[in-house]
Amino acid sequence: MESGEEGPRRRPGGRSARVQAAAYDAVIALVQERGYEALSLAAIAERAGVHESSLYRRWGTREQLLLDAISSRAAREVPIPDTGALRSDLIELLRLVSTFLQTAEGQALVRTGVATAHIPAFRTFHQEYWQQRHIGLHTLFQRAIERGELAPETDCQLLLETLIGVFYVRAFLLAEPLPEILPERVVDLILPGAQGR
Amino acid sequence: MESGEEGPRRRPGGRSARVQAAAYDAVIALVQERGYEALSLAAIAERAGVHESSLYRRWGTREQLLLDAISSRAAREVPIPDTGALRSDLIELLRLVSTFLQTAEGQALVRTGVATAHIPAFRTFHQEYWQQRHIGLHTLFQRAIERGELAPETDCQLLLETLIGVFYVRAFLLAEPLPEILPERVVDLILPGAQGR
């Protein structure tokens, strides 16, 4: 412990982290229970047990708070794999995606995404979210290019969207289960074309 | 024209077809404007200018009427191509899907699908809808197998879901445009793996 002033201002990081965790849990719980229409900074503050003014100062809008909460949850639930080979990286990534999409929380967040992506107030935040995710996944593909597993000119975004698309179609449009073997089968269907074989 | 009784009962097919067309247009317009929550046979009847009892006798529930309307619209907007080769069949299919997903009507119907697929009252209808679509698409893949373009043991459902998945992810999760070249690029990414090359 470092010396310094005593009192409640001493560990702003600790308090700030607690406010953040409570706000993220609250916004995600509210979206799950009532949908994004019911979201407001006041409702989130009440659920989180924090002052609305704290949320307002930190995030400004419900959209920004929701974006941060979803980004943080996605980064935790679907971290970027680094297994040493492209095929196993992608299978692991799709396993994490598949598991997350089968949780009540994952389903609520995706349904919220689909319900809001075309709404102007949410649209910027969607784009920011996917840009952040693509930056994270870029390193996965970059490593594969460096190992000679993908050509440098590969359209990695198309590859990624094609890999995950089938999971979204099954889970959200068909409401069908996602078998455990699906990640491996999807990767083995798409990788030959991506590798130009 | 056959001889027979005169009067309003003479051409039940004509009247029935008009009621059906009006009911389909009404249910799709209502879903587009207000979402599926606002749907009721009474609201659809009012919009269509027909008796609620006619809708009730013919469809029984709003879910069945919505299913029939969407199936009919999908069959009209995305007919099953038959170009003589698998690659061009799939590119044409994805072009039709892509075009439909970019219409206000297509977007409203898919959002309704995602919002309702997990709701028990709609679930059976979703499964019926996709079963019908798969039967139609089965002939496309069957012709490819007969021409020797696909192995008989190909998992055509996985192939189909992977092909269309990227369009749904782009249009509904990322809210990104669907470039004209996308159908061709997706088919050329996936077909090598599907053909075991």
Interface residues (C-beta under 8 A of the other chain):
Chain A: Q107 V110 R111 G113 V114 A115 A117 H118 R123 H126 Q127 W130 D155 L158 L159 E161 T162 I164 G165 V166 F167 Y168 V169 R170 F172 L173 L174 A175 R185 V186 D188 L189 I190 L191 P192 G193 A194 R197
Chain B: Q107 V110 R111 G113 V114 A115 A117 H118 R123 H126 Q127 W130 D155 L158 L159 E161 T162 I164 G165 V166 F167 Y168 V169 R170 F172 L173 L174 A175 R185 V186 D188 L189 I190 L191 P192 G193 A194 R197
